[in-house]
Amino acid sequence: MAFMGLDGRFMQVNQAVCRMFGYSEEELSGLTFQRLTHHANLHEGLDLFRDMVQGQKDHG
């Protein structure tokens, strides 16, 4: 699980997220999901993130 700020930056992550991305919690805290998302999937990720921020979805 990950908590992100409105700018997409990781604020808090669990160990599963760290393993999934191959970064430590400290390394992820300075990154955005946009930076870690493959360019072919970024548009979909941004749409999903926008929907969550606007309250249209509660999870991805």
C-alpha positions in Angstrom: 0.0 0.0 0.0 1.2 3.5 -0.7 -0.1 6.9 0.4 0.6 9.7 -2.1 0.4 13.4 -2.0 -1.7 15.4 -4.5 1.4 15.8 -6.6 1.8 12.0 -6.9 4.8 11.8 -4.5 5.0 8.8 -2.3 4.5 9.8 1.3 4.3 6.4 2.9 4.8 3.0 1.5 4.9 -0.6 2.8 7.5 -3.2 2.2 5.4 -4.8 -0.6 5.6 -1.5 -2.6 9.3 -1.3 -1.9 9.9 -4.8 -3.3 7.6 -4.2 -6.3 9.6 -1.1 -7.4 13.0 -2.2 -6.1 13.5 0.9 -4.0 13.9 1.5 -0.3 11.2 3.5 1.6 13.6 6.4 1.7 14.3 6.3 -2.0 10.6 6.1 -2.9 9.8 9.1 -0.6 11.4 11.4 -3.1 9.8 10.0 -6.2 6.4 10.3 -7.9 4.4 7.5 -9.4 4.7 9.3 -12.7 8.4 8.8 -12.7 8.0 5.0 -12.0 5.2 4.4 -14.5 6.1 3.1 -17.9 5.4 5.7 -20.5 3.0 3.4 -22.3 0.8 3.3 -19.2 1.3 6.8 -17.9 -1.9 8.2 -19.4 -4.0 5.5 -17.8 -2.2 6.1 -14.5 -2.8 9.8 -14.6 -6.5 9.3 -15.4 -6.9 7.0 -12.4 -5.0 9.3 -10.1 -7.2 12.2 -11.2 -10.3 10.2 -10.5 -9.1 9.3 -7.0 -8.2 12.9 -6.2 -11.6 14.0 -7.4 -13.3 11.4 -5.2 -14.6 9.3 -8.1 -12.6 6.3 -7.1 -11.2 5.2 -3.7 -8.4 2.9 -4.9 -6.5 1.9 -8.0 
